[in-house]
Amino acid sequence: MAQTIALLQQKGGSGKTTTSVNLAGGLRELGYRVLITDMDKDKPDAWSWAAKSDSMKNIAVQIDEKQAREELSKLKNQYDFIIIDTPPNFQTAALKAALLADLVVIPTAPSGMDLSGLLEAKELAQTADRPYKLLANRVVKNTVMSRSLLQVLEEDGNMFETVIPQSIKFIEAESQGLYIGEYEPNGNAHHAVKRLCEEVLDFFTLPAKSFKSNYKNQNQNQNNLEKKHSVATAD
């Protein structure tokens, strides 16, 4: 029976679709069967990304929000993970995705608009009574905004330890319809995604099937959050 992960964020450009596609790719790399369901009927970016390449085109489908529960129930026995990419602006699809999820992931980039969207996404997850995890995304090392973002997420207490760096490699991978691990294996961005996938597996108490966990002990110094959360240098 599949575990369902919904990606929520009100603000466009936060990296929600990038996270959806690369989380799916990383979990596949770990040996799991994964499907991306795109519930954004107006701009199905996750489906469009995957459709560009032979290696990804069969792992993404579009789902009508009106039939979401029925469609997902049919798919759950065929996959280990179902990842739901949702539209911004918290349309009805976002709430339905939250209600169907076993975990809500809220990616947030270092900007005031993203932080505002984070609060609303968190409220939506809480309204749906679903566990949530905050993801620091598109982080640029040693910047004021990135440090502020990490501080806010740290104070919430429900953040991933992994931080996803700002990297042109994600954009280049999208242009070819590829998972970052296919486009640039063993680069900084790929390693960050693998660490994120390990944390997701830890949340669900599932083992990594294809490579050993490479977590490092995190520095607990509150005044050095970037080191604690292993912010990678952008490619």
CYANA upper distance limits for C-alpha pairs under 8 A (distance plus 0.5 A):
  1 MET  CA     76 LYS  CA      5.78
  1 MET  CA     77 ASN  CA      5.34
  1 MET  CA     78 GLN  CA      8.01
  1 MET  CA     79 TYR  CA      7.40
  1 MET  CA     80 ASP  CA      6.81
  2 ALA  CA     76 LYS  CA      5.26
  2 ALA  CA     77 ASN  CA      6.85
  2 ALA  CA     78 GLN  CA      8.02
  2 ALA  CA     79 TYR  CA      5.80
  2 ALA  CA     80 ASP  CA      4.68
  2 ALA  CA     81 PHE  CA      5.23
  2 ALA  CA     82 ILE  CA      6.74
  3 GLN  CA     76 LYS  CA      8.35
  3 GLN  CA     80 ASP  CA      6.66
  3 GLN  CA     81 PHE  CA      5.29
  3 GLN  CA     82 ILE  CA      6.73
  3 GLN  CA    101 ALA  CA      8.30
  3 GLN  CA    102 ASP  CA      6.70
  4 THR  CA     81 PHE  CA      6.28
  4 THR  CA     82 ILE  CA      5.23
  4 THR  CA     83 ILE  CA      6.36
  4 THR  CA     84 ILE  CA      7.92
  4 THR  CA    100 LEU  CA      7.67
  4 THR  CA    101 ALA  CA      5.39
  4 THR  CA    102 ASP  CA      5.69
  4 THR  CA    103 LEU  CA      7.14
  5 ILE  CA     81 PHE  CA      7.93
  5 ILE  CA     82 ILE  CA      6.75
  5 ILE  CA     83 ILE  CA      5.31
  5 ILE  CA     84 ILE  CA      6.61
  5 ILE  CA    101 ALA  CA      5.82
  5 ILE  CA    102 ASP  CA      6.48
  5 ILE  CA    103 LEU  CA      5.44
  5 ILE  CA    104 VAL  CA      6.26
  5 ILE  CA    105 VAL  CA      7.48
  6 ALA  CA     83 ILE  CA      6.36
  6 ALA  CA     84 ILE  CA      5.11
  6 ALA  CA     85 ASP  CA      6.89
  6 ALA  CA     86 THR  CA      7.95
  6 ALA  CA     97 ALA  CA      6.37
  6 ALA  CA     98 ALA  CA      6.58
  6 ALA  CA    100 LEU  CA      8.47
  6 ALA  CA    101 ALA  CA      6.14
  6 ALA  CA    102 ASP  CA      8.47
  6 ALA  CA    103 LEU  CA      6.96
  6 ALA  CA    104 VAL  CA      5.38
  6 ALA  CA    105 VAL  CA      6.64
  7 LEU  CA     16 LYS  CA      6.75
  7 LEU  CA     20 SER  CA      7.37
  7 LEU  CA     83 ILE  CA      8.04
  7 LEU  CA     84 ILE  CA      6.63
  7 LEU  CA     85 ASP  CA      5.97
  7 LEU  CA     86 THR  CA      6.83
  7 LEU  CA    104 VAL  CA      6.47
  7 LEU  CA    105 VAL  CA      5.44
  7 LEU  CA    106 ILE  CA      6.43
  7 LEU  CA    107 PRO  CA      8.00
  8 LEU  CA     16 LYS  CA      7.57
  8 LEU  CA     85 ASP  CA      8.08
  8 LEU  CA     86 THR  CA      6.84
  8 LEU  CA     88 PRO  CA      8.15
  8 LEU  CA     94 ALA  CA      7.23
  8 LEU  CA     98 ALA  CA      8.42
  8 LEU  CA    104 VAL  CA      7.39
  8 LEU  CA    105 VAL  CA      6.83
  8 LEU  CA    106 ILE  CA      5.71
  8 LEU  CA    107 PRO  CA      7.87
  8 LEU  CA    121 ALA  CA      6.53
  9 GLN  CA     14 SER  CA      7.76
  9 GLN  CA     16 LYS  CA      7.37
  9 GLN  CA     88 PRO  CA      6.62
  9 GLN  CA     89 ASN  CA      8.24
  9 GLN  CA     90 PHE  CA      8.11
  9 GLN  CA    106 ILE  CA      6.38
  9 GLN  CA    107 PRO  CA      7.21
  9 GLN  CA    108 THR  CA      8.08
  9 GLN  CA    114 ASP  CA      8.46
  9 GLN  CA    117 GLY  CA      6.42
  9 GLN  CA    118 LEU  CA      6.88
  9 GLN  CA    120 GLU  CA      8.49
  9 GLN  CA    121 ALA  CA      6.14
 10 GLN  CA     87 PRO  CA      8.46
 10 GLN  CA     88 PRO  CA      5.10
 10 GLN  CA     89 ASN  CA      5.09
 10 GLN  CA     90 PHE  CA      6.26
 10 GLN  CA    114 ASP  CA      8.36
 10 GLN  CA    117 GLY  CA      5.40
 10 GLN  CA    118 LEU  CA      7.92
 10 GLN  CA    120 GLU  CA      7.78
 10 GLN  CA    121 ALA  CA      7.17
 11 LYS  CA     88 PRO  CA      6.32
 11 LYS  CA     89 ASN  CA      7.14
 11 LYS  CA    113 MET  CA      7.43
 11 LYS  CA    114 ASP  CA      6.51
 11 LYS  CA    117 GLY  CA      6.26
 12 GLY  CA     16 LYS  CA      8.38
 12 GLY  CA     88 PRO  CA      6.32
 14 SER  CA    107 PRO  CA      6.87
 14 SER  CA    108 THR  CA      6.10
 14 SER  CA    109 ALA  CA      5.89
 14 SER  CA    114 ASP  CA      7.16
 14 SER  CA    137 ASN  CA      7.76
 14 SER  CA    138 ARG  CA      8.24
 15 GLY  CA     19 THR  CA      6.40
 15 GLY  CA    107 PRO  CA      7.02
 15 GLY  CA    108 THR  CA      7.99
 15 GLY  CA    109 ALA  CA      8.00
 15 GLY  CA    137 ASN  CA      7.29
 15 GLY  CA    138 ARG  CA      7.81
 16 LYS  CA     20 SER  CA      6.70
 16 LYS  CA     85 ASP  CA      7.76
 16 LYS  CA    106 ILE  CA      8.27
 16 LYS  CA    107 PRO  CA      6.49
 17 THR  CA     21 VAL  CA      6.67
 17 THR  CA     45 ASP  CA      7.17
 17 THR  CA     46 ALA  CA      6.09
 17 THR  CA     85 ASP  CA      6.80
 18 THR  CA     22 ASN  CA      6.60
 18 THR  CA     46 ALA  CA      8.22
 18 THR  CA    170 PHE  CA      7.88
 18 THR  CA    174 GLU  CA      8.49
 19 THR  CA     23 LEU  CA      6.18
 19 THR  CA    107 PRO  CA      8.03
 20 SER  CA     24 ALA  CA      6.69
 20 SER  CA     36 ILE  CA      7.84
 20 SER  CA     46 ALA  CA      7.74
 20 SER  CA     83 ILE  CA      7.07
 20 SER  CA     84 ILE  CA      7.93
 20 SER  CA     85 ASP  CA      6.72
 21 VAL  CA     25 GLY  CA      6.71
 21 VAL  CA     36 ILE  CA      7.82
 21 VAL  CA     46 ALA  CA      6.90
 21 VAL  CA     49 TRP  CA      8.44
 21 VAL  CA     50 ALA  CA      8.18
 21 VAL  CA    179 TYR  CA      7.31
 22 ASN  CA     26 GLY  CA      6.41
 22 ASN  CA    179 TYR  CA      6.00
 22 ASN  CA    180 ILE  CA      6.99
 22 ASN  CA    193 VAL  CA      7.35
 23 LEU  CA     27 LEU  CA      6.64
 23 LEU  CA    193 VAL  CA      7.27
 23 LEU  CA    196 LEU  CA      8.16
 23 LEU  CA    197 CYS  CA      6.89
 24 ALA  CA     28 ARG  CA      6.67
 24 ALA  CA     34 VAL  CA      6.49
 24 ALA  CA     35 LEU  CA      7.63
 24 ALA  CA     36 ILE  CA      7.44
 24 ALA  CA     83 ILE  CA      7.55
 25 GLY  CA     29 GLU  CA      6.66
 25 GLY  CA    179 TYR  CA      5.99
 25 GLY  CA    180 ILE  CA      8.31
 25 GLY  CA    181 GLY  CA      7.98
 26 GLY  CA     30 LEU  CA      6.88
 26 GLY  CA    179 TYR  CA      8.34
 26 GLY  CA    181 GLY  CA      7.87
 26 GLY  CA    193 VAL  CA      7.02
 26 GLY  CA    194 LYS  CA      6.37
 26 GLY  CA    197 CYS  CA      6.62
 27 LEU  CA     31 GLY  CA      7.11
 27 LEU  CA     32 TYR  CA      6.11
 27 LEU  CA     33 ARG  CA      8.19
 27 LEU  CA     34 VAL  CA      7.50
 27 LEU  CA    197 CYS  CA      6.62
 28 ARG  CA     32 TYR  CA      5.33
 28 ARG  CA     33 ARG  CA      6.52
 28 ARG  CA     34 VAL  CA      6.71
 29 GLU  CA    210 SER  CA      7.39
 30 LEU  CA    208 ALA  CA      6.34
 30 LEU  CA    209 LYS  CA      5.76
 30 LEU  CA    210 SER  CA      5.15
 30 LEU  CA    211 PHE  CA      7.23
 31 GLY  CA    208 ALA  CA      8.26
 31 GLY  CA    209 LYS  CA      6.07
 31 GLY  CA    210 SER  CA      6.45
 32 TYR  CA     79 TYR  CA      8.34
 32 TYR  CA     80 ASP  CA      6.48
 32 TYR  CA     81 PHE  CA      7.87
 32 TYR  CA    209 LYS  CA      8.37
 33 ARG  CA     78 GLN  CA      8.40
 33 ARG  CA     79 TYR  CA      5.45
 33 ARG  CA     80 ASP  CA      5.57
 33 ARG  CA     81 PHE  CA      6.92
 34 VAL  CA     59 ILE  CA      7.34
 34 VAL  CA     79 TYR  CA      6.17
 34 VAL  CA     80 ASP  CA      6.49
 34 VAL  CA     81 PHE  CA      5.31
 34 VAL  CA     82 ILE  CA      6.31
 34 VAL  CA     83 ILE  CA      8.00
 35 LEU  CA     59 ILE  CA      5.47
 35 LEU  CA     60 ALA  CA      6.29
 35 LEU  CA     61 VAL  CA      8.19
 35 LEU  CA     79 TYR  CA      7.34
 35 LEU  CA     81 PHE  CA      6.99
 35 LEU  CA     82 ILE  CA      5.43
 35 LEU  CA     83 ILE  CA      6.73
 36 ILE  CA     46 ALA  CA      8.05
 36 ILE  CA     47 TRP  CA      8.24
 36 ILE  CA     59 ILE  CA      6.49
 36 ILE  CA     60 ALA  CA      4.98
 36 ILE  CA     61 VAL  CA      6.86
 36 ILE  CA     82 ILE  CA      6.37
 36 ILE  CA     83 ILE  CA      5.25
 36 ILE  CA     84 ILE  CA      6.44
 36 ILE  CA     85 ASP  CA      7.66
 37 THR  CA     47 TRP  CA      8.25
 37 THR  CA     60 ALA  CA      6.28
 37 THR  CA     61 VAL  CA      5.60
 37 THR  CA     62 GLN  CA      6.12
 37 THR  CA     63 ILE  CA      6.52
 37 THR  CA     82 ILE  CA      7.48
 37 THR  CA     83 ILE  CA      6.54
 37 THR  CA     84 ILE  CA      5.36
 37 THR  CA     85 ASP  CA      6.76
 38 ASP  CA     44 PRO  CA      6.48
 38 ASP  CA     45 ASP  CA      8.24
 38 ASP  CA     46 ALA  CA      6.66
 38 ASP  CA     47 TRP  CA      6.64
 38 ASP  CA     60 ALA  CA      7.66
 38 ASP  CA     61 VAL  CA      6.64
 38 ASP  CA     62 GLN  CA      5.22
 38 ASP  CA     63 ILE  CA      6.38
 38 ASP  CA     84 ILE  CA      6.42
 38 ASP  CA     85 ASP  CA      5.40
 38 ASP  CA     86 THR  CA      6.94
 39 MET  CA     44 PRO  CA      7.63
 39 MET  CA     62 GLN  CA      6.65
 39 MET  CA     63 ILE  CA      5.74
 39 MET  CA     64 ASP  CA      6.79
 39 MET  CA     65 GLU  CA      6.61
 39 MET  CA     84 ILE  CA      7.41
 39 MET  CA     85 ASP  CA      6.56
 39 MET  CA     86 THR  CA      5.69
 39 MET  CA     87 PRO  CA      7.27
 39 MET  CA     93 ALA  CA      6.87
 40 ASP  CA     44 PRO  CA      5.49
 40 ASP  CA     45 ASP  CA      8.31
 40 ASP  CA     62 GLN  CA      8.42
 40 ASP  CA     85 ASP  CA      7.73
 40 ASP  CA     86 THR  CA      5.95
 40 ASP  CA     87 PRO  CA      5.17
 40 ASP  CA     93 ALA  CA      7.99
 41 LYS  CA     62 GLN  CA      8.13
 41 LYS  CA     63 ILE  CA      8.49
 41 LYS  CA     64 ASP  CA      7.72
 41 LYS  CA     87 PRO  CA      8.47
 43 LYS  CA     87 PRO  CA      8.20
 44 PRO  CA     48 SER  CA      6.68
 44 PRO  CA     62 GLN  CA      7.86
 45 ASP  CA     49 TRP  CA      6.48
 46 ALA  CA     50 ALA  CA      6.83
 46 ALA  CA     60 ALA  CA      7.72
 46 ALA  CA     85 ASP  CA      7.35
 47 TRP  CA     51 ALA  CA      6.56
 47 TRP  CA     57 LYS  CA      8.45
 47 TRP  CA     60 ALA  CA      5.83
 47 TRP  CA     61 VAL  CA      6.60
 47 TRP  CA     62 GLN  CA      7.17
 48 SER  CA     52 LYS  CA      7.24
 49 TRP  CA    174 GLU  CA      6.48
 49 TRP  CA    175 SER  CA      8.11
 49 TRP  CA    176 GLN  CA      8.41
 49 TRP  CA    177 GLY  CA      5.40
 49 TRP  CA    178 LEU  CA      8.14
 50 ALA  CA     56 MET  CA      5.26
 50 ALA  CA     57 LYS  CA      5.25
 50 ALA  CA     58 ASN  CA      8.14
 50 ALA  CA     59 ILE  CA      7.68
 50 ALA  CA     60 ALA  CA      6.81
 50 ALA  CA    177 GLY  CA      5.74
 50 ALA  CA    178 LEU  CA      7.57
 51 ALA  CA     56 MET  CA      7.10
 51 ALA  CA     57 LYS  CA      4.80
 51 ALA  CA     58 ASN  CA      8.21
 51 ALA  CA     60 ALA  CA      8.25
 51 ALA  CA    177 GLY  CA      7.21
 52 LYS  CA     56 MET  CA      8.09
 52 LYS  CA     57 LYS  CA      7.20
 52 LYS  CA    176 GLN  CA      6.73
 52 LYS  CA    177 GLY  CA      5.04
 52 LYS  CA    178 LEU  CA      8.39
 53 SER  CA     57 LYS  CA      6.29
 53 SER  CA    176 GLN  CA      7.13
 53 SER  CA    177 GLY  CA      5.51
 53 SER  CA    178 LEU  CA      7.10
 54 ASP  CA     58 ASN  CA      8.21
 55 SER  CA    178 LEU  CA      7.93
 56 MET  CA     60 ALA  CA      7.97
 56 MET  CA    177 GLY  CA      7.46
 56 MET  CA    178 LEU  CA      7.21
 56 MET  CA    179 TYR  CA      8.27
 63 ILE  CA     67 GLN  CA      7.82
 63 ILE  CA     68 ALA  CA      6.67
 63 ILE  CA     71 GLU  CA      7.85
 64 ASP  CA     68 ALA  CA      6.39
 65 GLU  CA     92 THR  CA      8.25
 65 GLU  CA     93 ALA  CA      5.92
 65 GLU  CA     96 LYS  CA      7.77
 67 GLN  CA     71 GLU  CA      6.48
 68 ALA  CA     72 LEU  CA      6.46
 68 ALA  CA     96 LYS  CA      8.23
 69 ARG  CA     73 SER  CA      6.61
 69 ARG  CA    100 LEU  CA      7.58
 70 GLU  CA     74 LYS  CA      7.04
 71 GLU  CA     75 LEU  CA      7.07
 72 LEU  CA     76 LYS  CA      6.51
 73 SER  CA     77 ASN  CA      8.37
 75 LEU  CA     79 TYR  CA      7.31
 76 LYS  CA     80 ASP  CA      8.01
 76 LYS  CA     81 PHE  CA      8.46
 76 LYS  CA     82 ILE  CA      7.94
 84 ILE  CA     97 ALA  CA      7.21
 86 THR  CA     93 ALA  CA      7.05
 86 THR  CA     94 ALA  CA      6.05
 86 THR  CA     97 ALA  CA      7.76
 87 PRO  CA     91 GLN  CA      7.23
 87 PRO  CA     93 ALA  CA      7.59
 87 PRO  CA     94 ALA  CA      7.12
 88 PRO  CA     94 ALA  CA      8.39
 90 PHE  CA     94 ALA  CA      5.80
 90 PHE  CA     95 LEU  CA      7.57
 91 GLN  CA     95 LEU  CA      7.77
 92 THR  CA     96 LYS  CA      6.86
 93 ALA  CA     97 ALA  CA      6.50
 94 ALA  CA     98 ALA  CA      6.74
 95 LEU  CA     99 LEU  CA      6.76
 95 LEU  CA    124 LEU  CA      7.35
 95 LEU  CA    128 ALA  CA      7.92
 96 LYS  CA    100 LEU  CA      6.75
 97 ALA  CA    101 ALA  CA      6.62
 98 ALA  CA    104 VAL  CA      6.96
 98 ALA  CA    124 LEU  CA      7.92
 98 ALA  CA    125 ALA  CA      6.54
 98 ALA  CA    128 ALA  CA      6.63
 98 ALA  CA    130 ARG  CA      7.53
 99 LEU  CA    128 ALA  CA      5.80
 99 LEU  CA    129 ASP  CA      8.24
 99 LEU  CA    130 ARG  CA      7.72
101 ALA  CA    130 ARG  CA      7.58
102 ASP  CA    130 ARG  CA      7.16
102 ASP  CA    131 PRO  CA      7.63
103 LEU  CA    130 ARG  CA      6.88
103 LEU  CA    131 PRO  CA      5.85
103 LEU  CA    132 TYR  CA      6.13
103 LEU  CA    133 LYS  CA      8.07
104 VAL  CA    125 ALA  CA      7.11
104 VAL  CA    130 ARG  CA      7.33
104 VAL  CA    131 PRO  CA      6.70
104 VAL  CA    132 TYR  CA      4.95
104 VAL  CA    133 LYS  CA      6.87
105 VAL  CA    132 TYR  CA      6.20
105 VAL  CA    133 LYS  CA      5.57
105 VAL  CA    134 LEU  CA      6.52
105 VAL  CA    135 LEU  CA      7.47
106 ILE  CA    118 LEU  CA      7.21
106 ILE  CA    121 ALA  CA      7.34
106 ILE  CA    122 LYS  CA      8.04
106 ILE  CA    132 TYR  CA      7.77
106 ILE  CA    133 LYS  CA      6.77
106 ILE  CA    134 LEU  CA      5.38
106 ILE  CA    135 LEU  CA      6.38
107 PRO  CA    118 LEU  CA      8.33
107 PRO  CA    134 LEU  CA      6.55
107 PRO  CA    135 LEU  CA      5.02
107 PRO  CA    136 ALA  CA      6.57
107 PRO  CA    137 ASN  CA      6.37
108 THR  CA    114 ASP  CA      6.09
108 THR  CA    115 LEU  CA      7.19
108 THR  CA    118 LEU  CA      7.03
108 THR  CA    134 LEU  CA      7.79
108 THR  CA    135 LEU  CA      6.50
108 THR  CA    136 ALA  CA      5.80
108 THR  CA    137 ASN  CA      5.91
108 THR  CA    138 ARG  CA      8.42
109 ALA  CA    114 ASP  CA      6.36
109 ALA  CA    115 LEU  CA      8.20
109 ALA  CA    136 ALA  CA      6.63
109 ALA  CA    137 ASN  CA      5.34
109 ALA  CA    138 ARG  CA      5.89
109 ALA  CA    139 VAL  CA      7.05
109 ALA  CA    149 LEU  CA      8.12
110 PRO  CA    114 ASP  CA      7.33
110 PRO  CA    115 LEU  CA      8.00
110 PRO  CA    136 ALA  CA      8.24
110 PRO  CA    137 ASN  CA      8.04
110 PRO  CA    138 ARG  CA      7.74
110 PRO  CA    139 VAL  CA      6.99
110 PRO  CA    145 MET  CA      5.83
110 PRO  CA    146 SER  CA      5.69
110 PRO  CA    148 SER  CA      8.08
110 PRO  CA    149 LEU  CA      5.98
111 SER  CA    115 LEU  CA      6.87
111 SER  CA    145 MET  CA      7.13
111 SER  CA    149 LEU  CA      8.27
112 GLY  CA    116 SER  CA      6.82
113 MET  CA    117 GLY  CA      6.76
114 ASP  CA    118 LEU  CA      6.55
115 LEU  CA    119 LEU  CA      7.05
115 LEU  CA    149 LEU  CA      8.13
116 SER  CA    120 GLU  CA      7.24
117 GLY  CA    121 ALA  CA      6.59
118 LEU  CA    122 LYS  CA      6.54
119 LEU  CA    123 GLU  CA      6.74
120 GLU  CA    124 LEU  CA      6.71
121 ALA  CA    125 ALA  CA      6.80
122 LYS  CA    126 GLN  CA      6.69
122 LYS  CA    132 TYR  CA      7.72
123 GLU  CA    127 THR  CA      6.49
124 LEU  CA    128 ALA  CA      6.73
125 ALA  CA    129 ASP  CA      6.59
125 ALA  CA    130 ARG  CA      5.89
125 ALA  CA    131 PRO  CA      7.44
125 ALA  CA    132 TYR  CA      7.02
126 GLN  CA    130 ARG  CA      6.49
126 GLN  CA    131 PRO  CA      7.99
132 TYR  CA    158 ASN  CA      7.49
133 LYS  CA    158 ASN  CA      5.66
133 LYS  CA    159 MET  CA      5.61
133 LYS  CA    160 PHE  CA      6.82
134 LEU  CA    153 LEU  CA      7.21
134 LEU  CA    158 ASN  CA      6.56
134 LEU  CA    159 MET  CA      4.83
134 LEU  CA    160 PHE  CA      6.59
135 LEU  CA    159 MET  CA      6.46
135 LEU  CA    160 PHE  CA      6.11
135 LEU  CA    162 THR  CA      8.08
135 LEU  CA    163 VAL  CA      7.32
135 LEU  CA    164 ILE  CA      8.31
136 ALA  CA    149 LEU  CA      7.74
136 ALA  CA    150 LEU  CA      7.39
136 ALA  CA    153 LEU  CA      8.14
136 ALA  CA    159 MET  CA      8.40
136 ALA  CA    160 PHE  CA      8.18
136 ALA  CA    162 THR  CA      8.21
136 ALA  CA    163 VAL  CA      5.71
136 ALA  CA    164 ILE  CA      6.76
137 ASN  CA    163 VAL  CA      6.73
137 ASN  CA    164 ILE  CA      5.25
137 ASN  CA    165 PRO  CA      6.81
137 ASN  CA    166 GLN  CA      7.70
138 ARG  CA    164 ILE  CA      6.35
138 ARG  CA    165 PRO  CA      5.35
138 ARG  CA    166 GLN  CA      4.34
138 ARG  CA    167 SER  CA      7.72
139 VAL  CA    146 SER  CA      6.27
139 VAL  CA    163 VAL  CA      7.64
139 VAL  CA    164 ILE  CA      6.77
139 VAL  CA    165 PRO  CA      5.07
139 VAL  CA    166 GLN  CA      5.61
139 VAL  CA    231 VAL  CA      8.02
140 VAL  CA    146 SER  CA      6.78
140 VAL  CA    165 PRO  CA      6.62
140 VAL  CA    166 GLN  CA      6.22
140 VAL  CA    233 THR  CA      8.13
140 VAL  CA    234 ALA  CA      7.43
141 LYS  CA    146 SER  CA      7.44
141 LYS  CA    165 PRO  CA      8.29
141 LYS  CA    226 GLU  CA      7.86
141 LYS  CA    231 VAL  CA      7.03
141 LYS  CA    232 ALA  CA      7.89
141 LYS  CA    233 THR  CA      7.00
141 LYS  CA    234 ALA  CA      8.23
142 ASN  CA    146 SER  CA      7.68
142 ASN  CA    147 ARG  CA      7.75
142 ASN  CA    226 GLU  CA      8.31
143 THR  CA    147 ARG  CA      6.82
144 VAL  CA    148 SER  CA      6.67
145 MET  CA    149 LEU  CA      6.63
146 SER  CA    150 LEU  CA      6.75
147 ARG  CA    151 GLN  CA      6.70
147 ARG  CA    225 LEU  CA      7.64
147 ARG  CA    226 GLU  CA      7.52
148 SER  CA    152 VAL  CA      6.81
149 LEU  CA    153 LEU  CA      6.76
150 LEU  CA    154 GLU  CA      6.39
150 LEU  CA    225 LEU  CA      7.11
150 LEU  CA    226 GLU  CA      7.98
151 GLN  CA    155 GLU  CA      6.68
151 GLN  CA    225 LEU  CA      7.76
152 VAL  CA    156 ASP  CA      6.98
153 LEU  CA    157 GLY  CA      7.26
153 LEU  CA    158 ASN  CA      7.76
153 LEU  CA    159 MET  CA      6.41
154 GLU  CA    158 ASN  CA      7.97
154 GLU  CA    159 MET  CA      7.06
160 PHE  CA    196 LEU  CA      7.86
160 PHE  CA    199 GLU  CA      7.67
161 GLU  CA    199 GLU  CA      8.45
161 GLU  CA    228 LYS  CA      8.41
161 GLU  CA    229 HIS  CA      5.72
161 GLU  CA    230 SER  CA      8.24
162 THR  CA    192 ALA  CA      7.15
162 THR  CA    195 ARG  CA      6.75
162 THR  CA    196 LEU  CA      6.13
162 THR  CA    199 GLU  CA      8.44
162 THR  CA    229 HIS  CA      6.27
162 THR  CA    230 SER  CA      7.07
162 THR  CA    231 VAL  CA      8.07
163 VAL  CA    192 ALA  CA      7.36
163 VAL  CA    196 LEU  CA      8.49
163 VAL  CA    229 HIS  CA      6.62
163 VAL  CA    230 SER  CA      7.09
163 VAL  CA    231 VAL  CA      6.01
163 VAL  CA    232 ALA  CA      8.06
164 ILE  CA    189 ALA  CA      7.54
164 ILE  CA    192 ALA  CA      6.31
164 ILE  CA    193 VAL  CA      7.61
164 ILE  CA    231 VAL  CA      7.63
164 ILE  CA    232 ALA  CA      7.94
165 PRO  CA    189 ALA  CA      7.19
165 PRO  CA    192 ALA  CA      8.17
165 PRO  CA    231 VAL  CA      7.07
165 PRO  CA    232 ALA  CA      6.36
165 PRO  CA    233 THR  CA      7.35
165 PRO  CA    234 ALA  CA      6.16
166 GLN  CA    234 ALA  CA      6.16
166 GLN  CA    235 ASP  CA      8.47
167 SER  CA    171 ILE  CA      8.08
167 SER  CA    189 ALA  CA      7.41
167 SER  CA    234 ALA  CA      5.64
167 SER  CA    235 ASP  CA      5.90
168 ILE  CA    172 GLU  CA      6.82
168 ILE  CA    235 ASP  CA      7.25
169 LYS  CA    173 ALA  CA      6.49
169 LYS  CA    180 ILE  CA      7.80
169 LYS  CA    183 TYR  CA      8.42
169 LYS  CA    184 GLU  CA      8.00
169 LYS  CA    189 ALA  CA      7.84
169 LYS  CA    235 ASP  CA      7.41
170 PHE  CA    174 GLU  CA      6.69
170 PHE  CA    180 ILE  CA      6.81
170 PHE  CA    189 ALA  CA      8.09
171 ILE  CA    175 SER  CA      6.85
172 GLU  CA    176 GLN  CA      7.30
173 ALA  CA    177 GLY  CA      6.66
173 ALA  CA    178 LEU  CA      5.54
173 ALA  CA    179 TYR  CA      6.90
173 ALA  CA    180 ILE  CA      6.35
173 ALA  CA    183 TYR  CA      6.13
174 GLU  CA    178 LEU  CA      6.38
174 GLU  CA    179 TYR  CA      8.13
178 LEU  CA    182 GLU  CA      6.70
178 LEU  CA    183 TYR  CA      6.60
179 TYR  CA    183 TYR  CA      6.84
180 ILE  CA    184 GLU  CA      6.30
180 ILE  CA    185 PRO  CA      7.45
180 ILE  CA    189 ALA  CA      7.59
180 ILE  CA    190 HIS  CA      6.20
181 GLY  CA    185 PRO  CA      4.93
181 GLY  CA    186 ASN  CA      7.53
181 GLY  CA    190 HIS  CA      5.77
184 GLU  CA    190 HIS  CA      7.49
185 PRO  CA    190 HIS  CA      6.60
186 ASN  CA    190 HIS  CA      6.13
186 ASN  CA    191 HIS  CA      6.52
187 GLY  CA    191 HIS  CA      6.77
187 GLY  CA    235 ASP  CA      8.34
188 ASN  CA    192 ALA  CA      6.75
188 ASN  CA    232 ALA  CA      6.76
188 ASN  CA    233 THR  CA      7.56
188 ASN  CA    234 ALA  CA      7.62
188 ASN  CA    235 ASP  CA      7.27
189 ALA  CA    193 VAL  CA      6.83
189 ALA  CA    232 ALA  CA      8.24
189 ALA  CA    234 ALA  CA      8.14
189 ALA  CA    235 ASP  CA      8.02
190 HIS  CA    194 LYS  CA      6.75
191 HIS  CA    195 ARG  CA      6.78
192 ALA  CA    196 LEU  CA      6.80
192 ALA  CA    232 ALA  CA      7.86
193 VAL  CA    197 CYS  CA      6.73
194 LYS  CA    198 GLU  CA      6.77
195 ARG  CA    199 GLU  CA      6.89
195 ARG  CA    213 SER  CA      8.20
195 ARG  CA    214 ASN  CA      7.87
195 ARG  CA    215 TYR  CA      7.47
196 LEU  CA    200 VAL  CA      6.86
197 CYS  CA    201 LEU  CA      6.75
198 GLU  CA    202 ASP  CA      6.68
198 GLU  CA    208 ALA  CA      7.41
198 GLU  CA    213 SER  CA      7.19
199 GLU  CA    203 PHE  CA      6.71
200 VAL  CA    204 PHE  CA      7.04
201 LEU  CA    205 THR  CA      6.30
201 LEU  CA    206 LEU  CA      5.41
201 LEU  CA    207 PRO  CA      6.95
201 LEU  CA    208 ALA  CA      7.57
202 ASP  CA    206 LEU  CA      6.55
202 ASP  CA    207 PRO  CA      8.03
208 ALA  CA    212 LYS  CA      7.22
208 ALA  CA    213 SER  CA      7.78
218 GLN  CA    227 LYS  CA      8.23
218 GLN  CA    228 LYS  CA      5.43
218 GLN  CA    229 HIS  CA      7.23
218 GLN  CA    230 SER  CA      8.16
219 ASN  CA    224 ASN  CA      8.37
219 ASN  CA    227 LYS  CA      7.06
219 ASN  CA    228 LYS  CA      4.92
219 ASN  CA    229 HIS  CA      8.38
220 GLN  CA    228 LYS  CA      6.70
221 ASN  CA    225 LEU  CA      7.51
221 ASN  CA    228 LYS  CA      7.61
224 ASN  CA    228 LYS  CA      6.89
225 LEU  CA    229 HIS  CA      6.58
226 GLU  CA    230 SER  CA      6.61
226 GLU  CA    231 VAL  CA      6.01
227 LYS  CA    231 VAL  CA      6.97
